[in-house]
Amino acid sequence: MATLTHSATISLDGHIADKDGIFDWAEPDEEVHSFVNQLEGPVGTYLYGRLMDEAMAVWDTLQTHDQPPFIAEFARAFKDHVKVNFFKGASLKDPKHLFNAGLDAKTMRSIDFHQGDRVDATTLKEMVRAAVAHNASTKTRK
């Protein structure tokens, strides 16, 4: 059975990026980064919203040969994880109530998994298929 771990890097007032959309205020030093590497080592899947996904995208393509070991370690581990996002989840029907009750964002929805939960793989696949179909149907035509 997998363990669900929730973590977030945010300012005390709940922000991820500063007023200019920059995230570098939260860049950890070597000691903190190494600690995070230890915590995230067993992580198998990341569930991100659009903005966090965009902020973390650098790790998928980062060249590690000239990076300090603690940076290279995180990049290698990050590349090995599955990332799942429902950027337009608020537009999807949810008859089996997989999404959490909150609708703080006008487009984003999330699914809460708790330790010991059984994942309804069929329903989750249906949600992914519905999201793909919705995204395809709403793309701006050029």
C-alpha positions as CSV (number, residue, x, y, z in Angstrom):
1,M,0.0,0.0,0.0
2,A,1.3,3.4,-0.9
3,T,1.6,6.3,1.5
4,L,0.1,9.7,0.6
5,T,2.4,12.6,1.5
6,H,1.3,16.2,1.1
7,S,3.9,19.0,1.0
8,A,3.8,22.6,-0.1
9,T,6.4,25.4,-0.4
10,I,4.5,28.6,0.3
11,S,5.0,31.9,2.0
12,L,3.4,32.5,5.4
13,D,0.6,34.4,3.6
14,G,-0.1,31.5,1.3
15,H,1.7,32.6,-1.9
16,I,3.9,30.5,-4.1
17,A,5.2,33.3,-6.4
18,D,5.9,36.9,-5.6
19,K,3.9,39.8,-7.0
20,D,5.9,39.5,-10.3
21,G,5.3,35.8,-10.6
22,I,8.8,34.9,-9.5
23,F,9.4,31.8,-7.4
24,D,13.1,32.3,-6.5
25,W,12.3,33.7,-3.0
26,A,11.8,30.1,-1.9
27,E,15.1,28.7,-3.4
28,P,16.5,26.5,-0.6
29,D,20.1,26.3,0.4
30,E,22.1,23.1,0.2
31,E,21.0,21.8,3.6
32,V,17.3,22.4,3.1
33,H,17.5,21.1,-0.5
34,S,19.2,17.9,0.7
35,F,16.5,17.5,3.4
36,V,13.7,17.9,0.8
37,N,15.5,15.3,-1.4
38,Q,15.3,12.8,1.5
39,L,11.6,13.6,2.0
40,E,10.7,13.3,-1.6
41,G,12.8,10.2,-2.4
42,P,9.9,7.7,-2.0
43,V,7.4,9.9,-3.9
44,G,6.0,8.2,-6.9
45,T,3.5,10.7,-8.3
46,Y,3.2,14.5,-8.1
47,L,-0.2,16.2,-8.4
48,Y,0.3,19.8,-9.5
49,G,-1.8,22.6,-10.6
50,R,-1.0,24.5,-13.8
51,L,1.2,27.2,-12.2
52,M,3.2,24.8,-10.1
53,D,3.6,22.5,-13.0
54,E,5.0,25.4,-15.0
55,A,7.3,26.3,-12.2
56,M,8.6,22.8,-11.9
57,A,9.1,22.2,-15.6
58,V,12.7,23.2,-15.5
59,W,13.5,19.9,-13.6
60,D,12.4,17.8,-16.5
61,T,15.1,19.2,-18.8
62,L,17.8,20.4,-16.5
63,Q,21.2,19.3,-17.5
64,T,22.8,17.9,-14.3
65,H,26.4,17.4,-15.4
66,D,27.4,20.9,-14.1
67,Q,25.1,21.1,-11.1
68,P,26.0,20.5,-7.4
69,P,25.2,16.9,-6.3
70,F,22.1,17.9,-4.3
71,I,20.6,19.7,-7.3
72,A,21.4,16.8,-9.7
73,E,19.9,14.3,-7.2
74,F,16.6,16.2,-7.1
75,A,16.5,16.6,-10.9
76,R,17.1,12.8,-11.5
77,A,14.4,11.9,-8.9
78,F,11.9,14.4,-10.3
79,K,12.3,13.1,-13.9
80,D,11.3,9.6,-12.6
81,H,8.0,10.7,-11.2
82,V,4.5,10.7,-12.7
83,K,2.9,14.1,-12.9
84,V,-1.0,14.4,-13.1
85,N,-2.9,17.6,-13.5
86,F,-6.5,18.6,-14.1
87,F,-6.1,22.2,-15.2
88,K,-9.7,22.6,-16.4
89,G,-11.2,20.2,-13.9
90,A,-14.0,22.6,-13.0
91,S,-15.4,22.0,-16.5
92,L,-15.7,18.2,-16.0
93,K,-18.6,16.2,-14.8
94,D,-17.8,14.3,-11.6
95,P,-20.7,11.9,-11.0
96,K,-18.6,9.7,-8.6
97,H,-17.3,12.7,-6.7
98,L,-13.6,12.2,-7.2
99,F,-12.8,15.9,-7.0
100,N,-12.7,17.6,-3.7
101,A,-15.5,19.9,-2.7
102,G,-13.5,23.1,-3.1
103,L,-13.8,25.3,-6.1
104,D,-11.5,28.1,-5.2
105,A,-10.1,28.3,-8.7
106,K,-12.5,28.9,-11.5
107,T,-10.9,26.1,-13.7
108,M,-8.7,23.9,-11.5
109,R,-10.0,20.9,-9.6
110,S,-8.1,18.4,-7.5
111,I,-8.6,14.9,-6.1
112,D,-7.7,14.1,-2.5
113,F,-6.2,10.7,-1.8
114,H,-5.7,9.6,1.7
115,Q,-3.6,6.7,3.1
116,G,-5.5,3.5,2.8
117,D,-7.8,4.8,0.1
118,R,-8.6,2.4,-2.7
119,V,-8.3,4.1,-6.0
120,D,-11.1,3.5,-8.5
121,A,-8.9,3.1,-11.5
122,T,-11.8,2.8,-14.0
123,T,-13.3,6.1,-12.8
124,L,-9.9,7.8,-12.7
125,K,-9.3,6.7,-16.3
126,E,-12.7,8.0,-17.3
127,M,-11.8,11.4,-15.7
128,V,-8.5,11.6,-17.6
129,R,-10.3,10.7,-20.8
130,A,-12.9,13.3,-20.2
131,A,-10.2,15.9,-19.4
132,V,-8.4,15.1,-22.7
133,A,-11.6,15.3,-24.7
134,H,-12.6,18.6,-23.0
135,N,-9.1,20.1,-23.7
136,A,-9.3,19.0,-27.3
137,S,-12.7,20.5,-27.8
138,T,-11.8,23.9,-26.3
139,K,-8.5,24.5,-28.1
140,T,-8.3,27.8,-29.9
141,R,-8.4,27.2,-33.6
142,K,-5.7,29.2,-35.6
